[in-house]
Amino acid sequence: MTETKPDSALQWRDGDMPYSSQFGDHFYCQTDGRLECGHVFLAGNGLPERWQEAPCFRIGELGFGTGLNFCETLRQWKLFAPSSASLHFTSFELYPMAGSDIDRALAHWPQINQERQALVALWPDVREGSITLQMEPNVHLTVVCGPAENTVAKVDTGFDAWFLDGFAPSRNPAMWSPELMQAVFDKTSPGGSFATYAAAGFVRRNLQAAGFAVSRRPGFAGKREMLCGTKPA
């Protein structure tokens, strides 16, 4: 069963599974998006282990979507990060969702109820420019609204890790372009990393051409491969 919101490219499938009719793709893995986040983006970037030695850790993300990756990251940060450490999570999103839609999508996972409720409570009705939220005394979330190909190069922060989570490369190639992958590399701190569920050949080549040392790892839920990489120190 599919439900489409009026005047929106957002559809709901099977009750609470968000789907973009514009890009022809689900917002996250149909098997379990939360577990996929842990396998691909956290473990793929060596997290939470790397938090132990970083007084201030910066994560960049392409594609905020429902905020699932952020909420799962925040859940694990509260469990494993040193109490004195701080987290800055910056996500680049072309079409930020309404708070009610974020709430509906993330309610699927009781494990992140606390993080979902905190995010929705602070999420603004007007979603443009840069949305900056203080989620915890030492955790800040920034969502930069607009095309990532225009906004990533303009931020000053050097990121320690990247979650590359745009829609599938075959359906949204602009999110995986050589120019954007170069901007991601340029905004990565020396020794920083990236992880992505994507394994398409042109994505791997674009990341390598930008300067990353790229490796393949087993993907999530039977997916053969995913990509990880580091920027030389």
N, C-alpha and C positions, 0 to 999 in steps of 0.2 A: 504494500500500500504506500502511495506517495502523496504527500501533502505539500502544496506550494503556497508560500506566502504571497499575498497580493503585491504587485509592483516590486518583486524581488527575485533574484536569481537563486535564492536559498530554497531548497526543498527539504522535506523530512521524509525519510524512508524507514519503514519498520519501526515507527514510533518516535525514536529519539536519535536516529542516525542522520546528521546533516549532510547534504549533498549539494554541490554547486552545479546548477544547470548551465551556467556560463562556461565553466571549464570542463564539464562532463566528468566530475571526479568527486569521490567522497573526501571529507575533511580529514579523515584519519583511517587507519587500518580497520577493516570490518571485523577482524578477529578480536582484537582488544587494543584500542588506541593507547590506553595508559601503559600497558605492558610493553607495547611497541616503543613508547617514549623511553622507558627504562633501558630497553635493549639497544636501541639505535642511538639516541641522542645523549643519554647520560653515560652508559657504559662505553659507547663509541668515542666519547671525549675523555674517558678515564675518570668519570665522576661517580661517586662523590669523593674518591680518594684524593684527587688533586686539591680539593677544598682545604685539606688539612694543613697545607703549607702556604696558603695564600690569604693574607690579611684582608684583601679586597679582590673579589673575583668578578669578572665581567663576562656575561654571556650575550651574544648577538643571535638573533633568530630571523630568518626569512619566512614570513607567513605566520601571523599570530593565530589566525583562525578562531577556534573556540576558546583559546587560552589553555588548552589541555596540557601542553608541554610546560607552560609556566607553572600551572598548579601542581603538577607532579614534581617538578623541580623544587618548588617551594616546600612541598611536603618532605622531600628527602633532605633538603637543606636544613630544615628544623630538626630533623633526626640526627644528622651526621656532621654538620659543619661546626667548627669551633664557635663558642658563644661570642668571642671577640671579633669574628670575621664579618664582613659585609658582602652583600650580593647586589650587583646592578645588572638587571635583565632588560635588554633593549630589543624590541621586536619591530619589524618593518611590515606593515600591512596595508594593502591597497584598499580593501573593503572591510573595515572594522564592523563586526557584528553588533547588534543591539544587545543590551544586557540581558533581556528576557530570553534571547536565543542562546546566549552563552550559558545561562542558568539551566535551560532545558537540556542542552547537550551534555553538560557536565554532571547533571543529576544522575546520570547513568552509573557513576562510580561513587559509592559511599566512602571509599578510601580517601577521597579528596573533598569531602563535604565542607570541611572547615575552610579550605583554601578557596573553593568555589564561592561560598557565601561571602567571604571577605572581598573577593574580586568583584562580584556583582554589586555589593553594597557601595563600592567606590567608583564603579564604572559610570562614565558620564553619558548623558543623553545625547549631547552634541559631540560627535567623534570626528575631529579634524585637527590638523596640525600635530603637535606632540602631546600625548596624554601621559602625564607623569603621576604615579601613585606610590605612596609610601605604604607598603603592605605589612611591614614589620619595622621595628625601630632600626634594624640594620638591613632591610631588604627594600629596594626600590625597583619599580617596574616603569619602563617608558615604552609606549607604543607610538611609533612614528607613522602617521597616516600618509598614504600616497604611494606612488610607484617606487619600488625599491631601487630601480635603476637610476633614479634621480636623487634619492634620499640617503642611501648608504654612504656615498662618497662625501657627503656634507657633514657627517658626524665627526666629532673630535676623538671620541673614545677609542682606545686600542683594546680589542676583545681577546680574552683568553680562550674562549671556545665559541663555536658557531653551531647552531642547529639549522641546517638547510632543509626546510620543510615546506617548500612551495608545492603547488599541485603537480601532478605527474609531468615529467619533462616533455612527454609527447603531447600533452594538452596545454601546457603553459611554458613554452620554450624561453620566453623572455626572462623568466625567473632563474634560468640556468645559462644565460648568455655569457660569452667570453668577457664582455665588459663588466657585467655584474660580478662574476667570479673574480675578476681582477680587483674590483673595489673591495670585495670581501677579504681577499688576501692583503691588500694594502692596509685595511683596518684591523688586521690581526696582529697581536703582539708577537714578537719573536718567541718561538717555542709554543705558540698557541696552536689550536687544533680546530678541526671541523668534523662533523659526522652527518650523514644523510642516508635515508632509506634508498635513495636513487642509485642506480648502477649503470645507467645508460652510457654507452661508449662516448658520446659527445660531451656528456657531463664530466666524465673522468678526464677526458682530454682538455677541456676548458680549465679544470682545476689544476691540472699539471702545468698547463701553459701559463697560468697565473703565477706559479711558483711553489705550489704545495707539493710535498711528498705524499703521494696517494697510495693507499693500500685497500685491498678488498677483504671483507669479512663476511661470514655467513649472515644472511638477513633474518628477519623476524618471521615467525609462523610459516616456515617452509619456503620463504623467499630465498632464492639461491645466494644472492650477494647484496651487500650494501657497501658504501664507501666511507672511509675515514682518512684523515690526513693531518699533517702538521706543517707549520711554517718553520723553516730552519732557524735555529737560534742564532 
